[in-house]
């Protein structure tokens, strides 16, 4: 099997919205609804965040990670139910579960140092000791899957050259390793066949155009297998269990990605699967009998499950959607998560072929929160300044009505090319619970709405995508339950850049802005990207701009050089160890805006990077954000304890 495709990662990062023909009506709101019970941020953050799923050798337990201790650690849960056993005891750096070993109770996990993204791969031995399988400084390592016979596993690491990831084969008993592919051209490792002979390699050309190459690890030959004209994405997904075909997703010749199979012997391709949306991923179970496909479906995850090539029904469970399906090695058991707007991830296990209902192993939502007091999201669309339809995820406080108009937040996702999705978010529910409507905008350039929509922002950052966010105000005012004079903008990473752009380039549009580790100076950010991003450096330059050739354009679209125009209250949140958007990006914009006499609230976490993994920091950041909004956006309702 190639890179572990049936994990939550692919599911949680790729979601979609319907084409314009399927536009949804604005939600209707009762004239005098009852307000929800208010909860503190501590109550919201008492909810447990969990992920990962790997069956033990005897298939009696499931390995996963959880932040129940306040930071992510690795746990094992009996499939029969009961209390999870904490296997790592970190109080400083998050630990994420990778896999149990196939024949015993050793397990693999990964961690970085304070959010610096320099992950190492570790093994917990049977005696409880820890071993770093990828020792060294300033390197990054990724687990790439088990060999077909389970005697070895594959790991990619950039220890030889910080720009490129080489592939190593590790013996499962001795950890002796062998270099199987030396990467000297910026390839992206995309999976190894079960027989260990074939290696799929990705080659990004632009953010919307990519190729797949095939390396024969036996002969050393390298072959380009996705020659095409025009703009098209090709991405390797998984080798078939017999190592005769490579499954890929591609949007060549259309707007949306579908699954195709490449015959390794003949070079012929055939179509395997398509949908009316993007196929986000597909992959086989260890025993080869099952295949799971994830499809973008209007900001929700739609899974398809196949057994021996035939469609198989997924469990129908209340409270959300099935995500992250993982089969045991024998194929007799299936683990999966259920996630909904009002219900965070809960882990389930089912006996395949049994009539018994799946067993829920976790209860993640805080016991102090009544899910009936939370809100569901709606999928809404509006036409932007040029008529382009912009899909969004809308969450409305229960008390919103024409006679009780509420303030609103335009939430901008990361990226560029990210996507706002449905599903549980403690922060979004906390905003809504405190009286703020949230519009999670999928501005042009977002993933999942087709090739044309995705490329519509290329070379236009700080302009057309920003104007989509400004046009969102018209939609919000049209609902009849939002106060058009009290609309703010909030976002992280690229979304943080959009916040700063809104305040600098359209200073009249929003009343406040909250920038969470956002770019303020594109020239510096593009020049300081981590060395291990080398494989898609040129694609990023094509998307955003070349810091040498396009310097004047980048100055024109970088908020730092226009900070004198920022006149509205600003909050900035930053992780000191962020390798993507380095701390000077936030330091400089804060200093520049303060010169304008504008209120600025600056919050820095010394033990975080690009995203905050520690509950104590999440509590502080989320509380401070609502306090900032309460002060400057002035909701109608009385502020409640935080």
C-alpha positions in Angstrom: 0.0 0.0 0.0 1.2 3.5 -0.7 1.1 6.5 1.7 -1.7 5.7 4.2 -4.6 7.1 2.2 -7.4 6.0 4.5 -6.4 8.3 7.3 -8.2 11.4 8.4 -5.7 13.8 6.9 -7.0 13.6 3.3 -10.6 13.7 4.5 -10.3 16.7 6.7 -8.4 18.8 4.1 -10.5 18.4 1.0 -14.2 19.3 1.0 -16.4 20.9 -1.7 -19.5 23.0 -2.5 -22.1 22.5 -5.2 -21.9 24.0 -8.6 -23.9 27.3 -9.2 -26.9 25.4 -10.5 -27.5 24.0 -7.1 -27.6 27.3 -5.2 -29.1 27.1 -1.8 -31.7 29.5 -0.4 -30.8 31.7 2.5 -31.7 30.1 5.8 -35.0 31.1 7.3 -35.1 32.4 10.9 -37.9 32.4 13.4 -39.1 35.9 14.5 -38.3 35.4 18.2 -36.0 32.4 18.8 -34.8 31.5 22.2 -31.1 32.3 22.8 -28.7 29.4 23.4 -27.3 28.6 26.8 -23.9 30.4 27.1 -20.8 28.3 27.7 -17.3 29.3 28.8 -14.2 28.7 26.6 -13.0 26.2 29.3 -16.2 24.2 28.8 -15.8 24.2 25.0 -12.2 23.2 25.2 -13.0 20.4 27.6 -14.1 18.6 24.4 -11.5 16.1 23.3 -9.9 16.2 19.9 -8.9 12.7 18.5 -7.5 11.3 15.3 -5.6 8.4 13.7 -6.6 4.7 13.8 -4.4 1.6 13.6 -5.3 -1.9 14.7 -3.0 -3.9 16.9 -1.5 -7.1 15.7 -4.2 -9.2 17.4 -6.8 -6.6 16.3 -8.0 -6.2 19.8 -7.0 -2.5 20.2 -6.9 0.7 18.2 -4.0 3.2 18.3 -5.0 6.8 18.1 -4.0 10.3 19.4 -5.9 12.5 21.7 -5.5 15.9 23.5 -7.3 14.8 26.6 -4.2 15.5 28.7 -4.1 19.1 27.3 -1.6 18.1 24.6 -1.7 15.4 22.0 -0.5 12.0 23.2 -0.8 8.5 21.9 -3.5 6.1 23.3 -4.8 2.6 22.8 -8.4 1.7 23.0 -9.9 -1.8 23.3 -12.2 -2.6 20.4 -14.6 -4.0 23.0 -14.8 -0.6 24.6 -13.6 0.7 27.9 -11.1 3.3 29.1 -8.3 4.2 26.7 -4.7 3.6 27.9 -2.3 6.6 27.5 0.9 5.3 26.0 3.0 8.5 25.8 3.2 11.0 28.6 4.4 14.2 27.0 3.6 17.6 28.6 5.5 19.7 26.1 5.4 18.5 22.5 2.4 16.8 20.8 2.7 13.1 19.9 0.7 11.7 16.9 0.0 8.1 16.4 1.2 6.5 13.2 0.9 2.7 13.4 1.1 -0.4 15.5 3.7 -2.9 14.2 2.1 -5.9 12.3 3.4 -8.6 14.6 3.7 -7.2 18.1 2.8 -4.3 20.4 5.5 -1.8 19.3 4.1 1.3 17.7 5.3 4.2 15.6 4.5 7.9 16.3 5.8 11.3 15.3 6.5 14.6 17.0 8.2 17.9 16.3 9.7 20.5 18.7 7.4 23.2 19.8 5.6 23.4 16.4 8.7 23.8 14.2 7.4 21.1 11.9 10.7 19.2 11.9 8.9 15.9 12.7 10.9 12.8 13.6 9.6 9.2 13.5 9.8 7.3 16.8 9.2 3.7 17.9 8.0 2.7 21.4 9.7 -0.6 22.2 8.1 -3.4 24.1 9.9 -2.4 27.3 8.5 1.1 27.1 11.6 2.8 25.9 11.7 5.3 23.0 13.9 5.2 20.0 14.3 8.0 17.4 14.4 6.3 14.0 15.4 9.5 12.3 18.0 11.2 14.6 19.7 14.4 13.7 19.2 18.1 13.7 17.1 20.2 11.3 15.6 17.2 9.4 12.1 16.3 8.7 10.8 12.7 8.3 7.6 11.1 7.1 6.2 7.6 7.4 5.5 6.2 3.9 3.8 2.9 4.7 4.5 -0.8 5.3 5.9 -3.3 2.8 3.5 -5.8 1.4 4.8 -8.6 3.5 5.0 -6.4 6.7 8.7 -7.2 7.2 9.7 -3.5 6.6 8.4 0.0 6.4 9.4 3.0 4.4 10.4 6.5 5.6 11.3 9.6 3.7 13.7 12.1 5.2 15.6 15.2 4.0 18.7 14.6 6.2 21.0 14.4 3.1 19.7 17.5 1.5 17.3 19.8 3.3 15.5 20.5 0.0 14.7 16.9 -1.0 13.3 13.8 0.6 15.1 10.5 0.0 13.3 7.2 0.6 14.6 4.5 3.0 13.5 1.0 3.7 13.6 0.0 7.4 13.8 -3.6 8.6 10.8 -4.1 11.0 12.9 -6.1 13.5 16.4 -4.5 13.5 15.6 -1.0 12.1 18.5 -1.4 9.7 17.8 0.8 6.8 18.6 0.9 3.1 18.4 3.8 0.8 16.0 2.8 -2.0 15.6 6.1 -3.8 18.0 9.1 -3.8 15.9 12.2 -4.6 17.9 14.8 -6.5 15.2 16.5 -8.5 12.6 17.6 -6.1 10.2 14.7 -6.5 7.4 14.2 -4.0 7.3 10.6 -2.7 3.8 9.3 -3.3 3.8 5.6 -2.5 5.5 2.2 -2.9 3.9 -0.9 -4.4 3.2 -3.9 -2.3 6.0 -5.9 -4.0 8.5 -3.1 -3.3 9.4 -2.6 -6.9 7.6 0.5 -7.9 7.7 4.0 -6.5 5.2 6.7 -7.5 6.6 10.2 -7.6 4.8 13.5 -7.8 6.0 16.5 -9.8 4.1 19.8 -9.3 4.4 22.2 -12.2 1.9 24.8 -10.8 -0.6 24.7 -8.0 -3.1 23.5 -10.7 -0.9 21.3 -12.8 1.1 18.3 -11.8 2.5 15.0 -13.1 3.3 11.6 -11.9 6.5 9.7 -12.6 7.1 6.0 -12.0 10.5 4.7 -10.6 11.4 1.1 -11.1 13.4 0.4 -7.9 14.8 -2.8 -9.4 16.3 -1.3 -12.6 16.5 2.4 -11.6 14.5 3.5 -14.6 12.3 6.5 -14.3 9.2 7.1 -16.5 6.9 10.0 -17.0 3.4 8.4 -17.1 1.1 11.5 -17.3 2.1 13.4 -20.3 -0.7 15.9 -21.1 -1.5 19.2 -22.7 -3.1 22.1 -21.0 -3.7 22.4 -17.2 -4.4 19.2 -15.4 -3.7 17.7 -12.0 -2.4 14.1 -11.7 -1.9 12.7 -8.2 -0.9 9.1 -7.3 -3.2 7.5 -4.8 -2.4 3.8 -4.3 -1.1 0.7 -6.1 -3.4 -2.2 -6.6 -2.8 -5.1 -4.2 -1.3 -7.2 -7.0 1.2 -4.3 -7.9 0.0 -4.3 -11.5 -1.7 -0.9 -11.6 -1.3 2.5 -10.1 -4.5 4.4 -9.2 -4.4 8.1 -9.7 -6.8 11.0 -9.5 -6.9 13.5 -12.4 -9.0 16.3 -13.8 -7.4 16.1 -17.2 -10.1 16.9 -19.7 -12.7 18.1 -17.1 -13.3 20.3 -14.2 -13.3 17.6 -11.4 -10.9 14.9 -10.5 -11.8 11.2 -11.1 -10.0 7.9 -10.5 -8.0 6.3 -13.3 -5.7 3.3 -13.3 -2.4 3.0 -15.1 -1.2 -0.5 -16.1 2.4 -0.8 -15.1 3.2 -3.3 -17.9 1.3 -1.9 -20.9 1.2 1.8 -20.0 -2.6 1.9 -20.8 -5.0 3.8 -18.6 -8.6 3.1 -17.7 -11.3 5.0 -15.8 -12.1 3.5 -12.4 -14.5 5.9 -10.7 -16.0 9.4 -11.1 -18.4 11.6 -9.4 -20.1 15.0 -9.9 -17.5 16.4 -7.5 -13.8 16.1 -7.0 -12.7 12.6 -5.9 -10.3 13.6 -3.1 -8.6 10.3 -2.5 -8.9 6.5 -2.9 -7.0 3.6 -1.4 -7.0 -0.1 -0.6 -7.2 -1.9 2.7 -4.2 -4.1 3.8 -5.9 -7.3 2.7 -6.7 -5.8 -0.6 -10.4 -6.6 -0.5 -11.7 -3.2 0.4 -11.3 0.2 -1.3 -12.4 3.5 0.2 -13.0 6.7 -1.9 -13.6 10.1 -0.4 -15.6 12.6 -2.5 -16.1 16.3 -2.0 -19.8 16.9 -1.8 -21.0 20.4 -0.9 -18.7 21.1 2.0 -19.3 17.5 3.4 -17.4 14.3 3.1 -19.1 11.6 1.0 -17.5 8.2 1.3 -17.8 5.2 -1.1 -16.9 1.8 0.1 -16.2 -1.2 -2.1 -15.7 -4.9 -1.2 -14.2 -7.1 -3.9 -15.0 -4.3 -6.3 -18.6 -4.1 -5.4 -20.3 -1.2 -3.6 -20.8 -1.8 0.1 -23.1 0.1 2.4 -21.6 2.4 5.0 -22.9 2.5 8.6 -25.8 5.0 9.0 -25.3 6.7 12.3 -26.8 9.8 13.9 -24.8 12.9 14.7 -22.7 13.2 11.6 -20.8 11.7 8.7 -18.5 8.6 8.5 -14.9 9.6 8.0 -11.4 8.2 8.2 -12.3 4.5 7.5 -9.5 2.1 8.4 -9.6 -1.7 8.1 -7.7 -4.2 10.2 -5.0 -6.3 8.4 -7.4 -9.3 8.2 -10.2 -7.1 6.9 -12.5 -8.5 9.7 -12.8 -5.2 11.5 -13.3 -1.6 10.4 -12.6 1.5 12.5 -13.9 4.9 11.5 -14.9 8.3 12.9 -18.2 10.1 13.0 -18.1 13.9 12.9 -20.9 16.5 12.6 -21.5 20.2 13.0 -22.5 19.7 16.7 -20.5 16.6 17.4 -16.6 16.3 17.3 -14.8 13.2 16.1 -15.9 10.0 17.8 -14.2 6.7 17.2 -16.3 3.6 16.2 -15.4 0.0 15.3 -17.5 -2.5 13.4 -17.2 -6.2 12.7 -17.3 -6.4 8.9 -20.2 -8.6 7.7 -21.9 -8.6 11.2 -25.4 -7.5 11.7 -24.4 -6.0 15.1 -24.4 -2.2 15.2 -21.0 -0.4 15.3 -19.6 0.2 18.7 -18.9 3.8 19.8 -15.6 3.8 21.7 -15.2 7.5 22.6 -17.4 10.4 23.8 -15.5 13.5 22.7 -17.9 16.3 23.4 -17.6 18.0 26.8 -20.1 16.5 29.3 -21.0 20.1 30.3 -22.2 21.0 26.8 -25.6 20.1 25.5 -25.4 19.5 21.8 -28.9 20.9 21.4 -27.5 24.3 22.5 -25.1 24.2 19.5 -26.0 25.0 15.9 -25.8 23.3 12.6 -24.2 24.9 9.6 -26.0 25.8 6.3 -24.5 25.9 2.8 -25.2 29.2 1.2 -24.0 30.9 -2.0 -23.9 34.5 -3.2 -22.8 36.2 -6.4 -19.7 38.3 -6.1 -18.9 41.6 -7.9 -18.4 39.9 -11.3 -21.2 37.4 -11.0 -19.1 34.5 -9.9 -21.0 32.3 -7.4 -19.1 32.0 -4.0 -20.0 29.0 -1.8 -19.9 29.4 1.9 -20.6 27.7 5.2 -22.9 29.7 7.4 -23.5 29.4 11.2 -26.1 31.6 12.8 -26.7 32.2 16.6 -30.1 30.8 17.8 -31.2 34.3 18.9 -30.7 35.9 15.5 -33.9 37.4 14.2 -35.1 40.5 12.2 -35.8 42.2 15.6 -32.6 41.0 17.1 -29.9 41.5 14.5 -26.5 40.0 15.4 -22.9 40.9 14.4 -21.1 38.7 12.0 -17.6 37.4 11.2 -16.4 36.6 7.7 -14.0 33.7 8.3 -11.3 33.2 5.7 -9.6 29.8 5.4 -5.9 29.2 4.9 -4.2 28.3 1.7 -4.3 29.7 -0.9 -6.2 26.8 -2.1 -7.7 25.7 1.2 -11.3 25.2 1.9 -13.9 25.9 4.7 -15.7 22.7 5.6 -18.6 21.5 7.6 -17.9 19.6 10.7 -17.3 20.3 14.4 -15.2 23.3 15.3 -14.9 24.4 19.0 -13.9 27.9 17.9 -16.7 28.4 15.5 -19.3 27.1 18.0 -17.7 29.4 20.6 -18.1 32.4 18.3 -21.7 31.5 17.6 -22.5 30.7 21.2 -21.3 34.2 22.1 -23.7 35.8 19.6 -21.6 36.1 16.4 -22.8 34.7 13.1 -19.9 33.1 11.1 -19.7 33.0 7.3 -16.9 30.6 6.3 -16.3 31.9 2.8 -14.8 29.8 0.1 -13.5 32.7 -2.0 -12.3 32.1 -5.6 -9.2 30.0 -5.5 -10.6 27.5 -3.0 -10.2 23.8 -3.5 -13.0 21.5 -4.5 -15.2 23.6 -6.8 -13.6 22.7 -10.1 -10.4 23.6 -12.0 -11.6 27.0 -13.2 -12.7 28.2 -9.8 -9.4 27.0 -8.3 -7.3 28.9 -10.7 -9.4 32.1 -10.6 -7.1 33.7 -8.0 -3.8 33.0 -9.6 -1.7 36.2 -9.6 -4.7 38.2 -8.1 -4.1 37.8 -4.4 -5.0 40.9 -2.4 -7.5 41.8 -5.2 -10.3 39.6 -6.6 -10.3 37.0 -3.8 -10.4 39.9 -1.3 -13.3 41.5 -3.1 -15.2 38.3 -2.7 -14.9 38.7 1.0 -16.1 42.3 0.8 -19.1 41.2 -1.3 -20.0 38.7 1.5 -21.2 41.7 3.5 -24.0 42.2 1.0 -25.1 38.6 1.4 -25.0 38.9 5.2 -27.0 42.1 5.1 -29.6 40.4 2.9 -30.3 37.7 5.4 -32.3 40.3 7.4 -30.8 39.1 10.7 -27.2 40.5 10.5 -26.4 44.0 11.5 -24.5 45.3 8.4 -22.7 47.9 10.5 -21.1 45.2 12.7 -19.2 42.8 10.5 -15.6 41.8 11.1 -13.1 39.6 9.3 -11.1 36.8 10.8 -8.6 34.2 9.3 -5.5 32.2 9.8 -2.4 31.8 7.6 -3.4 32.9 4.1 -6.7 33.9 5.7 -4.7 36.1 8.1 -3.2 37.7 5.0 -6.7 38.3 3.7 -7.6 40.0 7.0 -4.6 42.4 6.8 -5.4 43.0 3.1 -9.0 43.9 3.9 -8.0 46.4 6.5 -5.2 47.9 4.3 -6.8 47.8 0.8 -10.5 48.1 1.7 -10.3 50.0 5.1 -14.0 51.0 5.0 -15.3 47.4 4.7 -14.9 45.7 8.1 -15.2 47.1 11.6 -12.4 44.8 13.0 -9.9 42.2 11.9 -8.2 39.3 13.6 -5.1 38.0 11.9 -3.9 34.5 13.0 -0.3 34.0 11.8 -1.0 35.7 8.5 1.4 37.0 5.8 2.1 40.7 5.9 5.1 40.9 3.5 5.0 38.4 0.6 8.6 39.1 -0.4 9.9 38.0 2.9 7.6 35.0 3.2 8.4 33.7 -0.3 12.2 34.2 0.4 12.0 32.4 3.8 9.9 29.4 3.0 11.2 26.1 4.6 13.9 24.4 2.4 11.7 21.2 2.3 9.2 23.2 0.2 11.7 23.2 -2.6 9.6 20.8 -4.8 6.8 23.3 -5.1 8.7 26.6 -4.8 8.1 27.5 -8.5 4.5 26.5 -8.3 4.1 28.9 -5.3 5.9 31.6 -7.2 3.4 31.1 -10.1 0.5 31.3 -7.8 1.6 34.3 -5.7 4.5 36.0 -7.5 8.2 35.7 -7.9 10.1 37.7 -5.2 12.6 38.9 -7.8 10.7 39.2 -11.0 7.4 40.3 -9.5 8.8 42.4 -6.7 6.7 45.6 -7.4 3.5 43.5 -7.6 4.3 41.8 -4.3 5.0 45.2 -2.7 1.6 46.4 -4.0 -0.2 43.4 -2.6 1.6 43.1 0.7 -0.3 44.8 3.6 2.9 45.8 5.5 3.8 48.4 2.8 0.3 49.9 3.1 -0.1 49.7 6.9 -0.7 53.4 7.1 -4.2 52.8 5.6 -5.2 50.5 8.5 -7.6 52.4 10.7 -9.7 49.6 12.3 -8.9 47.7 15.5 -6.6 44.7 14.8 -5.7 41.6 16.7 -2.7 39.5 15.7 -1.9 36.0 17.0 1.4 34.3 16.3 3.4 31.2 17.2 7.0 32.0 17.8 8.3 28.8 16.1 6.2 29.1 13.0 8.4 28.0 10.0 5.8 29.0 7.3 4.8 32.5 8.4 7.8 33.6 10.5 7.3 35.8 13.6 8.7 39.0 12.0 5.6 39.0 9.7 3.5 39.7 12.7 6.0 41.8 14.6 6.3 44.3 11.7 2.6 44.7 11.0 1.8 45.2 14.7 4.5 47.9 15.0 3.4 49.6 11.8 -0.3 49.7 12.7 0.4 51.0 16.2 2.0 54.0 14.6 -1.4 54.9 13.3 -2.8 55.1 16.8 -5.1 52.1 16.0 -5.9 49.6 18.8 -3.8 46.5 18.4 -3.9 43.4 20.5 -0.8 41.2 20.0 -0.7 37.6 21.4 2.4 35.4 20.9 2.8 31.8 22.0 6.5 30.8 22.5 5.8 27.1 22.3 3.7 27.0 19.2 4.2 27.0 15.4 1.8 27.3 12.5 -1.3 26.3 14.4 -1.8 25.8 18.1 -1.8 22.2 19.5 -1.8 22.9 23.3 -5.2 23.4 25.0 -4.0 26.0 27.3 -2.9 28.2 24.3 -6.1 27.5 22.4 -8.1 28.5 25.5 -6.2 31.8 25.8 -6.3 32.6 22.1 -10.0 31.8 21.7 -11.0 33.8 24.8 -8.9 36.8 23.8 -10.5 36.8 20.3 -14.0 36.9 21.7 -13.0 39.6 24.2 -11.6 41.6 21.4 -14.8 41.2 19.3 -16.9 42.1 22.4 -15.0 45.3 22.8 -14.9 46.5 19.3 -17.8 44.8 17.5 -20.2 45.3 20.4 -22.7 42.5 20.3 -26.3 43.3 21.4 -26.3 40.6 24.0 -24.6 41.1 27.4 -21.1 39.6 27.5 -21.0 36.4 29.4 -18.1 34.9 31.5 -15.3 33.5 29.4 
